[in-house]
Amino acid sequence: MSTAFHAAINTAEKLLISKIPELFGLEGYSFSQIPPHDGGRNLVYTCKKAGEKEKMLRIAFLSDRKKEDFLSELEYVRYLYDHGGSVSNVVDSQKGNLVEEIAYENQTFFVSLFERARGKKLAENHYRYRDGAPIAEYFYNCGKTLGKLHHLSKEYKPVHRRYDFFDKYNRAYIDQLLPDSLSLVKEKLFQLLKTLEGLNRSSDHYGMVHFDYSDGNYHVDFENGDITVFDFDNSCFCWYMYDLANLWTIGAGWIRFEKDNSKRREFMDDYFENVLDGYRSETEIDDFMLEQLPLFIQAILMENMIDAFEVMRNNGEEAKCDEELSYLIKCLEEDIPYKGFFHEIYSCEAPFEYEERKI
């Protein structure tokens, strides 16, 4: 964890005593920090008080986003909730604001409060689905929940517009972020971006997406299977197919230790068919975009790689490639489709890892 993260935690503890409870009507609540993950951008706390519904408090402390960035995210969350999307709703502050800006000790913090989603993460249930229900139901519900969000996005008219995919993922930024020694993967990414730029960006295909739709960012109600989505921190304007491709890559985790390549293929075909059945119960996706699944999986790998280098940069660390990052680079450099899951590069003994690369 970076020095900046530790400093932010120390300051947040002071704010939880001095300012935040009054701003959000949280007097008498107890606060427990959720352990941050590598590359995390925010401090997140559970807020509990006897007789009250549990809430989640988010404190953003990095300096690379402005108030408008948070408003554009939170307005979208509120829109989804108000129109029947299964999301964790944002709670207004006592002043009626979606986000509160707090200047403290020469630093600016952006604070937001959310309802806690019903249920819990799949990992907290040891990846066991609810008793008596087939896992196919869960896959279907993953697609159905996402399909509803995308259906609503197609009619969304933002007041504060969120940034666009190409505002971040562009040649100049990639060239500046990645080391010069990775010239081949840079060229592959430039080609990928050029191909993406040629795709249809009409409202049927392109709009606000979650951009990190995975089991780490939703809760499952194990009584009925309902899914409630949260953490729209990376949401942006992008192709809806991106979220579906991300679901494909997440699904590989269910069968990653299987040695038989044909069984892995059979599972992934069945898994994604269930996801699409659920998705199509809420909105449409045309065959042409579905045919671009391999392209968007490459885009997922690009995002994962860029995120890894951003974390190293933000933590003040020297750029290096561990086994997982080396695997992503290998797949991108050699145009290996489907995250290498059906390729000889893949090892079920060390899933999605490749020998560490020197840069």
C-alpha positions in Angstrom: 0.0 0.0 0.0 1.4 3.4 -1.0 2.4 6.2 1.4 -0.5 8.3 0.0 -2.9 5.6 0.9 -1.7 5.4 4.5 -1.8 9.2 4.8 -5.4 9.2 3.4 -6.5 6.6 6.0 -5.1 8.7 8.8 -6.9 11.8 7.6 -10.1 9.8 6.9 -10.2 8.6 10.5 -10.2 12.3 11.6 -13.0 13.2 9.2 -15.1 10.3 10.4 -15.0 12.0 13.8 -15.1 15.6 12.9 -17.1 16.2 9.7 -18.6 13.2 7.9 -21.2 12.1 10.5 -22.9 15.5 10.5 -22.7 15.9 6.7 -24.5 12.6 6.1 -26.6 12.2 9.2 -24.4 9.3 10.5 -24.3 10.4 14.2 -24.2 7.3 16.4 -23.0 5.0 13.6 -19.9 2.8 13.9 -17.4 2.7 11.0 -15.4 -0.3 9.8 -12.9 0.0 7.0 -13.1 -2.6 4.2 -9.5 -3.7 3.5 -8.4 -2.0 0.3 -7.3 -4.1 -2.7 -4.2 -3.5 -4.8 -4.7 -0.4 -7.0 -7.8 0.7 -5.0 -8.7 4.3 -5.5 -10.9 4.9 -2.5 -11.4 4.2 1.2 -14.6 2.3 1.9 -16.3 1.9 5.3 -19.4 0.0 6.5 -21.7 2.2 8.6 -23.7 0.4 11.2 -26.2 1.6 13.8 -28.8 -0.4 15.8 -32.2 -0.2 14.2 -30.9 1.4 10.9 -30.1 -0.1 7.5 -26.4 -0.6 6.9 -24.7 1.8 4.6 -21.5 2.1 2.7 -19.3 5.2 2.8 -16.8 6.0 0.1 -14.0 8.5 0.5 -12.0 9.3 -2.7 -8.6 10.9 -2.1 -6.6 10.8 -5.3 -6.2 14.1 -7.1 -6.9 13.0 -10.6 -10.6 13.4 -10.5 -12.8 16.5 -10.1 -16.2 16.9 -8.5 -17.9 16.7 -12.0 -16.4 13.2 -12.4 -18.1 12.0 -9.3 -21.4 13.7 -10.1 -21.4 12.1 -13.6 -21.0 8.7 -11.9 -23.5 9.2 -9.1 -26.2 10.7 -11.3 -26.0 7.6 -13.5 -26.4 5.3 -10.4 -29.4 7.3 -9.3 -30.9 7.2 -12.7 -30.5 3.4 -12.9 -32.0 3.0 -9.4 -35.0 5.3 -10.1 -35.8 3.4 -13.3 -35.7 -0.1 -11.9 -32.0 -1.1 -12.3 -30.7 -3.4 -9.6 -28.0 -1.2 -8.2 -27.0 0.0 -4.8 -28.5 3.5 -4.6 -26.6 6.6 -3.7 -27.8 8.4 -0.5 -28.1 12.2 -0.5 -26.1 14.1 2.1 -28.0 16.3 4.6 -27.6 19.1 2.2 -29.3 17.1 -0.6 -26.0 16.5 -2.5 -24.9 13.2 -4.1 -21.3 14.0 -3.2 -19.7 16.2 -0.6 -16.3 17.9 -1.2 -14.2 18.3 1.9 -11.0 20.3 2.0 -8.8 19.2 5.0 -5.1 19.5 5.7 -4.3 20.8 2.2 -6.1 17.9 0.5 -9.5 17.5 -1.1 -11.7 14.5 -0.3 -14.9 13.5 -2.2 -17.3 11.6 0.0 -20.4 9.6 -1.0 -22.8 7.4 0.8 -24.6 4.3 -0.5 -27.2 1.8 0.6 -25.6 -1.5 1.3 -26.6 -4.1 -1.4 -28.7 -7.1 -0.2 -26.8 -10.4 0.1 -23.1 -10.7 -0.2 -20.3 -11.4 -2.6 -20.0 -14.8 -4.1 -16.4 -15.1 -2.8 -17.8 -14.5 0.8 -19.9 -17.6 0.2 -16.9 -19.6 -1.0 -18.2 -19.5 -4.5 -21.1 -21.8 -3.6 -24.4 -20.8 -5.2 -27.6 -20.9 -3.3 -28.9 -24.3 -2.2 -31.2 -26.2 -4.5 -30.6 -23.9 -7.5 -28.4 -24.8 -10.6 -25.4 -22.6 -11.3 -27.0 -21.9 -14.7 -29.5 -19.8 -12.9 -26.7 -17.6 -11.5 -25.1 -17.2 -15.0 -28.6 -16.3 -16.4 -29.1 -13.7 -13.7 -25.7 -12.2 -14.3 -26.7 -11.6 -17.9 -30.2 -10.5 -17.1 -29.0 -7.9 -14.5 -26.5 -6.5 -16.9 -29.0 -6.5 -19.8 -31.4 -4.3 -17.7 -28.7 -1.8 -17.0 -27.7 -1.6 -20.6 -31.4 -1.3 -21.6 -31.7 1.7 -19.3 -28.5 3.2 -20.6 -29.8 3.4 -24.1 -32.3 6.1 -22.9 -29.9 7.9 -20.5 -29.4 11.6 -21.0 -26.8 12.8 -18.6 -26.6 16.2 -17.0 -22.9 15.8 -16.2 -21.5 13.7 -18.9 -19.1 10.9 -18.0 -15.8 10.5 -19.9 -15.5 8.5 -23.1 -13.5 5.3 -23.6 -11.2 7.0 -26.0 -10.5 9.9 -23.6 -8.4 7.4 -21.6 -7.5 4.6 -24.0 -5.7 6.4 -26.8 -2.3 6.3 -28.5 -0.8 9.2 -26.6 -1.6 7.9 -23.2 -0.5 4.4 -23.9 2.7 5.6 -25.4 3.4 7.7 -22.3 2.5 5.1 -19.8 4.1 1.9 -21.1 7.9 1.5 -21.1 9.7 1.9 -24.5 11.0 -1.6 -24.2 7.4 -2.8 -24.8 7.4 -1.4 -28.4 5.7 -4.5 -29.9 2.8 -4.5 -27.5 2.4 -0.8 -28.0 2.0 -1.3 -31.7 -0.5 -4.1 -31.1 -2.5 -1.8 -28.9 -2.5 1.0 -31.5 -3.8 -1.5 -34.0 -6.5 -2.6 -31.6 -7.6 1.0 -30.9 -7.8 1.7 -34.7 -10.0 -1.3 -35.1 -12.2 -0.2 -32.2 -12.5 3.3 -33.7 -14.1 1.8 -36.8 -16.9 0.1 -34.9 -20.5 1.4 -34.7 -21.0 3.9 -31.8 -24.8 4.4 -32.2 -26.9 4.5 -29.0 -27.9 0.8 -29.6 -24.3 -0.3 -29.2 -22.5 2.4 -27.2 -23.5 4.1 -24.0 -22.8 4.2 -20.3 -21.4 0.9 -19.1 -20.2 -0.4 -15.7 -16.7 -1.2 -17.1 -15.9 -3.6 -14.3 -19.0 -5.8 -14.1 -17.8 -8.9 -12.1 -18.6 -10.8 -9.0 -16.4 -8.5 -7.0 -18.8 -5.6 -7.7 -22.2 -7.0 -6.9 -23.9 -8.9 -4.2 -26.0 -12.0 -4.6 -29.1 -12.5 -2.5 -28.8 -16.2 -1.7 -32.5 -16.5 -0.9 -33.8 -15.7 -4.4 -30.7 -15.2 -6.6 -31.2 -11.5 -7.2 -28.0 -9.5 -8.0 -27.4 -5.9 -6.9 -24.6 -4.0 -8.5 -22.3 -1.4 -7.0 -19.0 0.3 -7.6 -19.5 2.3 -10.7 -16.2 4.1 -10.1 -14.9 3.1 -13.6 -18.1 3.6 -15.5 -17.8 5.4 -18.8 -19.2 5.7 -22.3 -18.2 2.6 -24.2 -19.6 -0.3 -26.2 -22.1 -2.5 -24.3 -20.2 -5.5 -25.7 -17.3 -4.5 -23.4 -19.2 -5.5 -20.3 -20.3 -8.8 -21.9 -16.7 -9.6 -22.9 -15.6 -8.9 -19.3 -18.3 -11.4 -18.1 -16.8 -13.9 -20.5 -13.3 -13.5 -19.0 -14.7 -13.8 -15.5 -16.5 -17.0 -16.4 -13.2 -18.7 -17.3 -12.5 -18.7 -13.5 -15.1 -21.4 -13.0 -13.2 -23.9 -15.2 -9.6 -22.6 -15.0 -8.2 -25.8 -13.4 -9.6 -28.1 -16.1 -6.8 -29.9 -18.0 -9.0 -30.9 -21.0 -9.1 -28.0 -23.5 -12.3 -29.4 -25.1 -14.0 -29.4 -21.8 -13.0 -25.8 -21.1 -14.4 -24.9 -24.5 -17.7 -26.7 -23.9 -18.1 -25.1 -20.5 -17.5 -21.6 -21.8 -19.9 -22.1 -24.7 -22.6 -23.2 -22.2 -21.8 -20.5 -19.7 -21.9 -17.7 -22.2 -25.1 -19.0 -23.8 -26.8 -18.8 -20.4 -25.4 -15.3 -19.9 -26.7 -14.2 -23.3 -30.1 -15.7 -22.6 -30.4 -13.6 -19.5 -29.1 -10.5 -21.2 -31.5 -10.8 -24.2 -34.5 -11.2 -21.8 -33.9 -7.4 -21.1 -32.3 -5.9 -24.2 -31.0 -6.7 -27.6 -27.5 -7.4 -28.9 -27.0 -8.0 -32.6 -25.0 -10.8 -34.1 -22.3 -8.6 -35.6 -21.4 -7.2 -32.1 -21.3 -10.7 -30.7 -18.9 -11.7 -33.4 -16.6 -9.1 -32.0 -16.2 -11.0 -28.7 -12.5 -11.9 -29.4 -11.8 -8.2 -30.2 -13.4 -7.0 -27.0 -11.6 -9.7 -24.9 -8.4 -8.1 -26.3 -9.7 -4.8 -25.1 -10.2 -6.3 -21.6 -6.6 -7.4 -21.6 -5.5 -3.9 -22.7 -7.4 -2.4 -19.8 -6.0 -4.9 -17.3 -2.5 -4.2 -18.5 -2.9 -0.4 -18.4 -4.4 -0.7 -14.9 -1.3 -2.7 -13.7 1.1 0.0 -15.0 -1.0 2.8 -13.5 -0.9 1.1 -10.1 2.9 0.9 -10.3 3.1 4.5 -11.3 0.7 5.8 -8.7 2.6 3.8 -6.0 5.9 5.3 -7.1 7.2 1.8 -8.1 9.6 0.9 -10.9 7.7 -0.7 -13.8 8.1 -4.5 -13.8 6.2 -7.5 -15.2 5.1 -10.3 -12.9 3.8 -13.6 -14.2 0.2 -12.3 -14.7 1.2 -9.2 -16.5 3.6 -11.1 -18.6 0.8 -13.4 -19.7 -1.4 -10.4 -20.8 1.5 -9.0 -22.8 2.2 -12.3 -24.5 -1.4 -12.7 -25.5 -1.5 -9.2 -26.9 1.8 -9.3 -28.7 1.1 -12.6 -30.4 -2.6 -12.0 -31.1 -3.7 -15.0 -29.0 -7.5 -14.9 -28.8 -9.8 -15.6 -25.8 -7.1 -14.7 -23.2 -5.2 -17.7 -24.3 -7.7 -20.0 -22.6 -7.8 -22.5 -25.5 -4.1 -22.0 -26.6 -1.0 -24.0 -25.8 0.2 -21.0 -23.7 -2.4 -21.8 -21.1 -1.5 -23.9 -18.0 -4.2 -25.2 -15.6 -1.4 -25.6 -13.0 -0.6 -21.8 -13.2 -3.7 -20.2 -14.8 -3.1 -17.1 -16.8 0.5 -16.8 -15.9 3.7 -16.8 -18.0 7.3 -16.6 -17.3 8.3 -13.2 -15.8 9.5 -10.8 -18.4 12.3 -8.3 -17.9 11.6 -4.8 -19.0 
